[in-house]
Amino acid sequence: MAGRINDEDVKAVRDAVPIDAVVSEYLQLRGAGGGNLKGLCPFHDEKSPSFQVSPSKGLFHCFGCQEGGDTITFVMKVDHLSFSEAVERLAAQAGITLRYEEGGYNPSHQRGERIRLVEAHKIAAEWYAEQLATSPEADTGRIFLAERGFDQAAAVHFGVGYSPQGWDHLTRYLRGKGFTDKELLLSGLSQEGRRGPIDRFRGRLMWPIRDIGGDVVGFGARKLYEADNGPKYLNTPDTAIYRKSQVLYGIDLAKKDIAKSSRAVVVEGYTDVMACHLAGVTTAIATCGTAFGGEHIKILRRLLMDNGSARVIFTFDGDAAGQKAALRAFEDDQKFAAETYIAIAPDGMDPCELRLAKGDEAVADLAEPRTPLFEFALRQIVARYDLETPAGRAAALDEAAPVVARIKNSGAQHEVAVELAGMLGILDTQFVVKRVAQLARWARERGGRAPAPASRAPQQYEAAPRPAMTGPALTLRNPVYATERELLKLALQRPELVSPAFDAYGVDEFTAAPYAAVRQTIMDAGGADYGTQDPQEYLVRVREAAPDDTVRAMVTELAVEAIMRKAVDELYAGEQLVTVRRRAVERRVRDVQGTLTRLGQHADPAQFASVQNELWVLQQYDQALRERGAEAL
């Protein structure tokens, strides 16, 4: 086993790769105030963004699911990597050579499994692409692409390659690169043969499938020869790095334009994605051998940010299979906040065929939203019934009304209900409108998706689950908790404003158990004064000093959450310091007064005088805090 990564190298990696640059590879980020950014959390489903990133502190925190940490933690969680694998990936991006304390530099065969599988796919993709460009045997593949309007430059842009027809060309090549047979089988690039591993893909045109971060994680392979008895398209099987239900072909190329334009175009195949991008529709993506489903929606929602102007356009063939795919996509429509549309090319052509027949402009025009997906679904439903009979109209209404009730915009819902009455030939329009409204109300009451929600406050922290630490529930309506929280945020985010006074505060001055735990953690990490010397390393030390993940999550949350005052200065910090201290003094005064009451007139005079003196000192200190503020601390 390779040794532990040198601590200085870990710090160098953490400092070299901005957290916002890493996170934005997976989701769209927007300004959240105070220098922070926000987006839809990649770790749980949510309707409004509660995931925040603080570039200046190198931390992220979700106020919905409580996940949080630094750049390395994010990569670990989002890509299911070990600590060393995450550091190695980020180090590769930053061009940092890592040192290992027990065994020197890390040999390639000792690296983490995921890193190794990704590396094998990267090398395989390069090798396949070289075969397509140079091998005489690959002429069949080049002709296939040319017949569909794709030249060598297009093949290079999308990384298209060719797998030779021999049994084990790639397998032998990867063995020569140091990969073991076990790794080749785990990767899905090879499969068991009679005498050992052989190539899984042979004599096929190869499309590399990349995850949203840009790593090659699988391949889609198109049959080229009649002698090939396999399916027309053969995909990588599910592996440790590839799940077909969780990847979208072209997402690495399309993600920035999807986020920028709030629009995504979903097509059916690899060549359709190529045709769209070459025609200027650079938001096109496709599923990989499976129907468009819930996991794909999660990927798009994080890029679209669920804003009201977002659009998702599905392009399907006009045949029965395409119509079935469109209806299946509509079943998940309510999981989108974006409006969904369907586009069917004339004569049932797919984007690739349309580009060949009518050019780039026709493809660009196809990608413009025309027919809402719900309208297409309604027409497909209505077409199945005999509307000449009352029973047929009633049956069609029973199936179609729930579809209209799922329309997110309440105004559009009413209009479509009126249109549905006309489609069915029902003269009593209000009967249909009321029926739809009733179904929508039932859906809301049962937890289904309601019409477009009213705008909500940007931060819904009160509804978020809090760390399960002992002590009273944390509600920021309690001014005591609110001030303690604000002071801890200042100690973590602006230590220079509260140091050195903060380090003299006792743990018992924080009445909420989670806040007391954070105060102790800051103390264990060297105090807020350390933060004035090395702010970035200070937060790392505080998080590492946390006794458990719950306290660590609270530290991250407080380090990322915006301070309540826009202009944060010494005066504001002093107010928080004084308020927390005065409340602590007031609590102690009450305790001492209670002691005096219990002692009574018959107490030992010396003891009674001592307690009275303590009370007098506390009262004088409270008066000084009240009159002089932070100067009296």
N, C-alpha and C positions, 0 to 999 in steps of 0.2 A: 504493500500500500504506500502511496505517496504521502509525504509528511504534511504537517500543518503549514498552511500558507502564512508567510511572514506578515506580522501585524502591520508593519510599515507599508507593505504592498497593498494590504486590504484597505488601509486608509487612503493610499494613493488612488486606488480604484474608485473608492467612494467619493473622493474629491474631484476626480477627473471626468466623471460621467454625470452631467446634470440630471437630476431626477425628473424634471419636467420633460426633458428630451426623451428619456426612457419611457415614461408613462404615456406620452403622446403617441408612441408607436402602437398603443393598444386602444386608446380612447381619445375622444376630442376633449380638449381642455379649454375653459373660458375663464375670464377674470372673475375673481370672487371678492375682490377688495383686499386692502392691506398687503398687496403683493402676492396673495395666494391665488391659486387656480382651482377650478372645480370641474367635475364631470360625473358621468354615471358610473357607479362602482362596478368594477369587473368581477367582484367576488360575491355579489348578491343582486337579485333583481330589484329595481327600484324605479319609481316613476319620475321623481325629481332628484337632481344631483345633490348627493350628500358627501361625495368623495372629494376631499380637498388635498391639494399638493402645495407645499411651501418650498419653492425653489431656493430661497435664501437659507433655509435650515436643512435642506436635503431630506425632508420627511413627507410622508403622506399619511392621511388618516380618514377613515370613513365614519361619519357620525351616525350611519345607519347600522352597520354590522360590526363596528369597532375594530376592523382590521386596520393595522397601521405599521409604520416602520420606515426604514430608509430605502435607498435605491436597491441595495442588495436584497433586502426583505421583499420588496415588490417583485423583483425578478424571480425570486424563490417561489413566491406564492402563485404568481400568474402563470408561470411555466412549469410548476411542480418540480423544481430543482433542489438539490441539496445546497448547503451554503457554499461549498467549494465550487460546485458547478456554476452557481450564479456569479461568483467572483471571477471564475475563469472566462465566462461569456463576456462579462463587462470589461475585463482586462483585454480580451481580444479586440473589442470595439475601440478601446482607448489606446491600443498599441503598447500596453504595459507587459513586460516580461515578469512573471511571478517567480518568487523564490520560495522554496519549501524547507522548513527548518529541520526536518528529519529525512534527509535523503536527497538534498540538492534539487535540481530542476525536475519538474514533473514529466516522466516519460509518457509518450502519447497513449500507450496501451493501459496506463494506470488511471486515466481520467474517468470522470463520472459517466454512467451509462448513457444518459441523454445526450451529453456533449459528444460522446463517441458516435452515437447513431446519427446525430445531425451532421457530424463531420463526414461520416460515410456517405450520406445523401448528397452533401455538397460536392464531394469528389466524384460521385457517380454522375451527378448532373453535368459537371464539367466534361467528364469522359463521354457521356452520351452526346453532348453538343459537338464535341470534336469529331465524333464518328459521323454525325450528320453533315458536317462541313467538309470532311476530307475523304471519307471512305467511299470507294466505288460502289460497294454493296448498298449504300444508303441512297443511291440514285432514285430508288422507288419512293422513298420518303420525300425527297426533294421534289419529285414530280407531283406527288400527292399535295404538297403545300402550294406549289405553283398553280395547280389547277384550281385552287381555292383562293388565289389572289395574294399569296404570301411569298415574298422573296426572302433571300438569305438574311437581309437586314431585319426583317420581321421575326425570323426564326431566332436570331441572336437576341433581339429585344426581349422576347418571351422565354428564352432559354430552351427552345425546343431541341430535342436530340433524337438519336436513333440507337436502338439496341440491336446488335448483330444477331444473326440467326443461330450462331454456334451455342453450344450447351453452357459453357462456363467462362466466356470471355471476361465479363465484369467481375465475376467471382475471383478469378485468378488475378486480375488487376488490383482488386482491393486487398487480397492477401498480400500482394507485393507492397502495399502501402501500410502493412502492419496490422490489419484487422483480422480477428480470429473468426473461425467458422461460426462460433456461437453468436458473435456480434452480427455477422452477415445474415444469419437466420432470424435473429431478433429484429433486425432492421426491416425485414420484408423484401430486401433486394435479392436475396437468394432463397431457395427452398430445397428441401431434402430430395436428393436423387438416389439412384440405386447404389452409387459409389461415393456418396458424399454430396455436399451442397452444389447446386447448379443455379444458373441465372433464372430468376422468376420471369423476367421480360426478355423475349427473344423475337427478333424480326418485327419490331413495332416502332411506331413513331412515339416519342416520349415527351410528355409535358411535365415539367417539375411543378409540384404543388407546394407553395410556400405558406407558412403561417403568417399571422398579421405582423410579426416581428421581422419577417423577411427570410427566415431559415427554411431551407428545403426539408420537408418532412415526409414527402411521399411523391408518387408519380401516377399519372394517368397515361395509359398506353393504348394506342389505336392499332388495330389489326391492319396489316398491309397485304398479306399473301393469302391466297385461297387455301393453301395447304395448312394454314393455321386453324386448328380445330377449336381454339378458344373463343371467348366472347368478342364482340366487336370492340368494346372498351374493357380493359382490364386495369383495375386500380390496386394500389398498395393495400394489403390487408390491414386491419387495425393493429397498431403496434403501440409501444410506449410513447411514441411521439406523434402518432397519426390516428385520428378518429374522423372518419369521413363526415360524420354528423356535426363536427366542430370546426371544419375548415371550409373556406370559400376560395375557389381558384380566382386569382387576380387581385385578391384583397391587398396584397403588398404593394401593387402598382396603383390601385384605385383609392386607397384609404385617405390620402390627403385631399384629393378632389371631392370625395364623398363628404368629408368633414367641412370643406370649404363651401361647397355648393348646397349642402343639406339635401343631396339627391343620390340615390343608388339605382342602378339598372340591373335587374337580375335576369340573366339569360340561361340557356340550357346546356351549352357545351363549351369546350376549350376554344374551338375555332370561332365561335360566336363572340367570346370575350376578345379574341384577337381582332376580329373584324370591327367590333365596336370601338376599341381603343384606337385603331388605325384610322377610323372614321371621325375621330375627335370625341367620341363618347367615352371619356376616360374614367367614368364611374361604374363601368360594367364589371360584374363578377358572376360566378357560376358555382353551383354545387358540384360535388365530385362523386358522381355515381349514386346519389341518393336524393330524396325529395327535400325541398326547402322546408326547414322545420324550426323548432324552438331555439336550438343552440345557434343556428345561423342568425336568427332574429337578435339574439343577445349581442352578437358581434356587431351587427349593423346599428343597433340602438346606441351603443357606446360611441359610435362615430357620428351618428345623426343628432345625438343629444336630445332627442325627443322634442325639438322645438316645433311650433305650430306650422311652420312653412316647409317642414321636411316632406320629401316625396320618395316613395319606392315604386319603381315601375317594373312590372314583371312582363317579360316577352316570352310568349309560348307559341308553339306551332298551332295552326288553326285546326289540326286534326283532333280526333276524339281523345288521343293520349294527351295532347296539349291542353285541351279543355279540362280534362280530369286533373291535370297538374295545377291548373289555375284555381279550380275549386278547392283542391287540397291546400293551396297557399292561402286561400281566403279563410280556411278554418282557423289559421293562426293570426288572422288580420288584427284581432282585438289586442294582441300582444304588442302591437306597434302603437306609438303615439303619432307616427307619421301617417300621412294619407297614402293609400295604396291604389295603384292603377294597373291596368293591363293593356298591353299593346300587341296586336296581332298584325303581322305584315300582310300585304296583299298577296293573294294566291297561296297563303299559308307558308310563305318562305321564312326561313330563320335568318338572323342578321348576316350570317356568312353568305348565304345564297342571295340575299337582297343586295349586299354590297357588290357581288359579282354582276348581278343583273342590272342594277340601277345606280350604283355608285355610292360614294360616301354620304352625300346629302340625304339620300333615302334612308340610310341607317340612322343618321342624326335626327331625321324627322320622326322615325319610328320611336325613338327614345323619348319623345315629348309626351307628357301625360295626356291621354285622351279619355279613356273610359275608366271610371272608378271601378275597382275590383268588386265592390258590392253590387254595382249595377250589372256587371257581367254575370255575377253569381245569380242575381235575381232573374235575368233573362234565361239562364240555363234551367232554373227551377220552373219558371212559368211555362217554358216550352214543353215540359213533360206532361202537362195536364190538358184535358179537354175543357176549354173555357166556354164552350157552348152550353154546358150544363151547370146548374146551380151547385151540384155536388163537386164538379171539377173546380169551379171557382173557389169554393169553400176550402177544398183540399190544398189548392195552390196557395191560398192566403195563410193557411195554417203553417205551411213550410216556409213561406217567404217572409212573413211578418217578423219572426225572430232575427232574420238577417238584417232587416231594416232597423230593428231595435238595437243592433250592435254598432250602428254608425256613431262615431265618436262626437261629431258636431251636432248639437241638438237642433239648430236651425235647419241643417241639411237633412236631418232625420225626418223632420216634419214635411219638407218638400218631397223627399223620396217616398214617404208614405202616401202622399197625394198622387205621385206618379204611379205607384204600385196599384192604387185603386183604378187608374186609367188602364194600365196594362191588363188587369184582370177583368175589366168591364163592370166593375162594381160602382153603381151610381151613387151610393151613399158614402161619399168620401170621408166624412167625419167618423163613420163606423171604423174604417181602416186606420185612420189617424189615432183614434182612441185605443184600438187594439194594440197598435205598435207602442204607444205611450205606456200602456199597462205592462207590456212585456219588458220594456226598458226599466220600469220602476221595480218590477220583480227581480230583474237581474242585479240592480243596485242593492236591493235589500238582501239578496243572497250572496253578496260579495262579488258579483260579476262586474264587468267594466261599465261604468256609467258614461253618459255623454261627456263631452270635453269639460274637465274640471275647471272651476274658477281659479284664477291665479292665486298662488299661495306664497307665503313669506319665503324668502330665499333660503332660510335656515330653519329646519324643523327639529331642532335639537331636543326639545322637550319630549317628543314622541320616540326618540331613539332609545334603545335599551342601554342601560348604564352598566358598567362593570359590576359583577356580583361580589362586592366586598362588604364586609360587615359594617353596620352603621345605618343611619336613617337614609331614606331615599333622597337622591340628589335632585332637588327641584330649584331651578334658578329663580323661581318666584320668591324664594327665601333670601332676603338681602344678605344674611350672614354667609350662606354658601356662595352667593354671587360674588361677594367681595373676596372671599378666600380663593375662589377660582381665578378671579382677575389677578390677584397678587401672584399666584403660582404661574399664570401665563406670562406675567412680566418677568418673573425670576428665570423662566426658561427661554423666553424670546428676547427680552431686553435686560439682561442681568446687570448691565452697567448702570441702569437707572435705580436699582434697588439695593445694590451692593455698596458697602459691606453690611448695612443695617439688617438686610434679610437674613444673613447667616447667624444673627443673634436670636432669631425667633425660634422658640421651642416647638416641637412637634405638637404639644398640647394646645398651642394657640390656634390650631386648625381643627374645627369641631367635626367636620365630615371625615369619616374614616378613610375614604379614598384619598382625600386631600392630605390628610396626615401621613398616609403612606408615601405620597409623592414628596412631601416635605422631607421625610426621612431619607428617601432615595437621593434627593439633591444633596443632603448632608453627607451621605455615604460616598457620593461621587466627588466630594471635595468642596461643595458649596457653590453658591452663585458667583463668588469672587473668581472662581476658576473660569467661569464663562466670559469674564471680561478680558481674559488672556487669550483664549482660543475658542471662540463661539461654536465653531463647527464640531470640534473634538469634544467640547463640553456636553453637547446633546448626546453624542455617541456614548460618553462615559455615564451620563445619567441613565440612559436606557439600559446599558449593560449592568448598572448597579441595581436595577429593579429586581426585587426578590422573586417575581413570577411574571407570567405573561399578562395577567390582569393589570397589575401596576404598570407594567411597561406600556400597555395599550393606553392607559390613562395619561402617562407621561407624553406619549406621542400625540394624543388628542389635544392636550393643553399646549403643546409646542406648535401645533398647526392652527388651532382655532384662532380666529381674528380677535384682537383686543377690542373692547367695546368702544374705545375712544379713537376717533380718526387721528387727532393730533396727540400722539403719545410722547409726553415729556416728563421731566423730573417732578413737576408740580402734580401731575396726575399720579405718577408712581408714589409720590409722598402721601397723597390722599389715601391710597389703598393700604400702604404700610401703617399709617396712623389709625385707620378704621379698624383693621384687624387687631392691632395692638390694644386699642381702647376697649374693644369688645372683650379681649382677654383680661384686661385689667378689671373691667366691670364684673366679669364672672368671678374673678378672685376676690373682689370687694364683697360680693354677696356671700361667698364662702366664709370669709373672715367675720362678717357680721353674724352669720349663723353660728360660728364658733363662739363669739362673744355671748350670744343669747344662750347657748347651751352651758357655758361656764357659769353665768349668773353672778349674783353678788357674793356668793360664798366661795368663789374660786381663789386659788393661790394668788396673792397680790402680784407677785413677780410675773407669773404666767399671764395674768390678766393684762398687766401693763405691756408685756411683750406683744400680745395680740393687738392691743389698742394702738401701739406704735406702728405695727405693720399696716393697720388700717389707715392711719394718718399718712404714712408714706405713699400708699397706693392712691389715696385721694389727692395728694399733692401732685403725684405723677400724672394722674388723669387730667387734673386742671392744667398742667403744663402742656400736655398733648393737645388739649382743647384750645389753648391760647396760642401756642407757638408752632403747632403742627409738627412736621418732620424734624424740625430743629431740636425737639425735645427727645427724640428717640435715643 
